[in-house]
């Protein structure tokens, strides 16, 4: 346990333990953040991927004209599998694939 020097430290230390933030080295953390986005962007149909929640989540925005709903399910599994097989990380990383269809009709 680290020595606590302020009132804020007393409150932030339990939060660090719960989140896992205090258990990871900075270079490992930075490497995970920089590796997640290219891993998500690797797949066809992914418009862009973002690492969020301190690298515990990757969100991929897909091109609706290339990925249908059933394909998005398969794509999320493929991204998760690639992360599992090619990256080393503590804990769990959530993979979210987002696609949105917008239909606009003008009435006169």
Wavefront OBJ file of the C-alpha trace (Angstrom):
o trace
v 0.000 0.000 0.000
v 1.307 3.430 -0.921
v 1.853 6.110 1.673
v -0.901 8.720 1.555
v 0.130 12.369 1.671
v -3.214 14.160 1.375
v -6.938 13.824 1.909
v -7.350 13.306 -1.841
v -4.922 10.390 -1.775
v -7.011 8.663 0.882
v -10.006 8.771 -1.476
v -8.246 8.107 -4.764
v -6.284 5.040 -3.659
v -9.388 2.797 -3.251
v -10.632 4.052 -6.631
v -7.288 3.104 -8.211
v -7.514 -0.371 -6.718
v -11.091 -0.884 -7.911
v -10.382 0.373 -11.447
v -7.058 -1.419 -11.755
v -5.342 1.856 -12.661
v -2.705 1.543 -9.977
v -1.675 -1.996 -10.954
v -0.389 -1.302 -14.436
v 2.877 0.231 -15.574
v 2.639 3.375 -17.716
v 4.478 1.924 -20.770
v 2.137 -1.083 -20.810
v -0.863 1.206 -20.572
v 0.365 3.452 -23.393
v 1.155 0.449 -25.600
v -2.349 -0.962 -25.124
v -3.919 2.376 -26.046
v -1.811 2.716 -29.199
v -2.416 -0.914 -30.274
v -6.201 -1.053 -29.825
v -7.224 1.485 -32.460
v -5.183 -0.017 -35.334
v -6.484 -3.461 -34.356
v -10.066 -2.237 -34.730
v -9.283 -0.333 -37.937
v -7.688 -3.442 -39.469
v -11.044 -4.934 -40.518
v -12.913 -4.120 -43.717
v -16.026 -2.070 -43.113
v -14.686 -0.297 -40.027
v -14.727 3.411 -40.716
v -12.858 4.305 -37.519
v -12.005 2.722 -34.168
v -11.426 4.447 -30.860
v -9.872 3.264 -27.624
v -11.819 4.633 -24.657
v -12.297 3.995 -20.954
v -8.525 3.952 -20.340
v -8.064 1.222 -22.930
v -10.695 -1.082 -21.451
v -13.033 -0.554 -24.390
v -12.650 -0.243 -28.151
v -15.480 1.139 -30.285
v -15.621 0.597 -33.993
v -17.843 2.734 -36.188
v -18.829 0.760 -39.276
v -19.932 1.769 -42.753
v -23.571 0.721 -43.021
v -23.380 0.154 -46.749
v -20.668 -2.485 -46.128
v -21.686 -4.080 -42.794
v -25.220 -5.268 -42.004
v -26.464 -6.033 -38.473
v -25.548 -9.736 -38.597
v -22.169 -8.778 -39.991
v -21.620 -6.370 -37.107
v -22.043 -9.236 -34.645
v -19.463 -11.317 -36.509
v -17.169 -8.292 -36.833
v -17.216 -7.654 -33.078
v -16.263 -11.299 -32.481
v -13.422 -11.065 -35.012
v -12.050 -7.890 -33.405
v -12.263 -9.457 -29.932
v -10.515 -12.598 -31.204
v -7.722 -10.553 -32.791
v -7.230 -8.649 -29.530
v -7.182 -11.941 -27.569
v -4.629 -13.581 -29.830
v -2.316 -10.664 -30.630
v -2.273 -8.486 -27.520
v -1.278 -9.003 -23.902
v -3.273 -6.972 -21.410
v -4.524 -7.183 -17.838
v -8.253 -7.539 -17.344
v -10.902 -7.446 -20.023
v -11.448 -5.275 -23.090
v -14.983 -4.677 -24.295
v -15.502 -4.486 -28.070
v -18.431 -2.420 -29.337
v -19.371 -2.123 -33.011
v -21.672 0.762 -33.875
v -23.583 1.261 -37.101
v -26.462 3.580 -37.757
v -28.882 3.766 -40.629
v -30.366 7.163 -41.311
v -33.300 7.450 -43.635
v -34.572 10.878 -44.602
v -37.737 11.509 -46.580
v -39.025 14.923 -47.603
v -42.765 15.499 -47.631
v -44.338 18.393 -49.479
l 1 2 3 4 5 6 7 8 9 10 11 12 13 14 15 16 17 18 19 20 21 22 23 24 25 26 27 28 29 30 31 32 33 34 35 36 37 38 39 40 41 42 43 44 45 46 47 48 49 50 51 52 53 54 55 56 57 58 59 60 61 62 63 64 65 66 67 68 69 70 71 72 73 74 75 76 77 78 79 80 81 82 83 84 85 86 87 88 89 90 91 92 93 94 95 96 97 98 99 100 101 102 103 104 105 106 107 108
